[in-house]
Structure formats: structure tokens, C-alpha cells
Amino acid sequence: MMPPVSTWGDAGQPALAQATPVEVLAPEEVADLGTGLGEGSKVFLFNCECHSFEDVITQLLKAVPGMTRPLAEELALRVHTQGMAEVYRGSPAECDRVGKVLGETGLIVQVL
């Protein structure tokens, strides 16, 4: 269920620093939510306080192979509450493509 907010950060919660969520997320949790084959590269999406949940969900559905609406909603909520989430694992070329599509609307993305 999506929280009743229209944009990132307007739920009355203080924004999290980007370094904090990296310490909070365990690799097992991330692996359970993302999509892809785990071929070595990863795509991380960061909270940016400037996009609506619907904007993020739409981009995830557009960018990530195999993404479903329920999973996109879960990942958008994780990004919002924890500051970041791994959204895809795959080959370096496919991760670059996913990262570029996610970044088209100004979402903050990192490909590792």
C-alpha cells in the first residue's frame, strides 16, 4: 500500500543522509527485492526529495526488465524510507541501460 504522500519527503519525516542507508541495508534484503540475474553489476536508486512516488514507479516499470507494479511500489517505498535501494543486478551493459533510463527524469542513480 502506498503512503498518502505525493512527493518525496513530505511525510513529515526528516530526510536521511545518503550514507546512513548503506549501513542499514543487508545484502540479503536487497537481493530479495531487485530484479535481474545478479551477473556482477548493480543499479542503486537514491531518494532525491523531488519526485512523486508515481514518477519513481513509472520509471522503474519503464527501465527495469521484469519489474512489476507491486515490486516498483515496494522499491519506491524503500528508497523513500531508507534513502536508497538496489533496483537491478545484471551485466554491466544492461545496468548502464537501466541507469540511463532511470536517470532520464532526474532520478539519482549509481551503477556499480
PyMOL commands that set and color helices and strands:
alter all, ss='L'
color gray80, all
select helices_A, chain A and resi 19-24+27-33+53-63+69-82+92-103
alter helices_A, ss='H'
color red, helices_A
select strands_A, chain A and resi 35-36+41-46+84-90+108-111
alter strands_A, ss='S'
color yellow, strands_A
deselect
rebuild
show_as cartoon
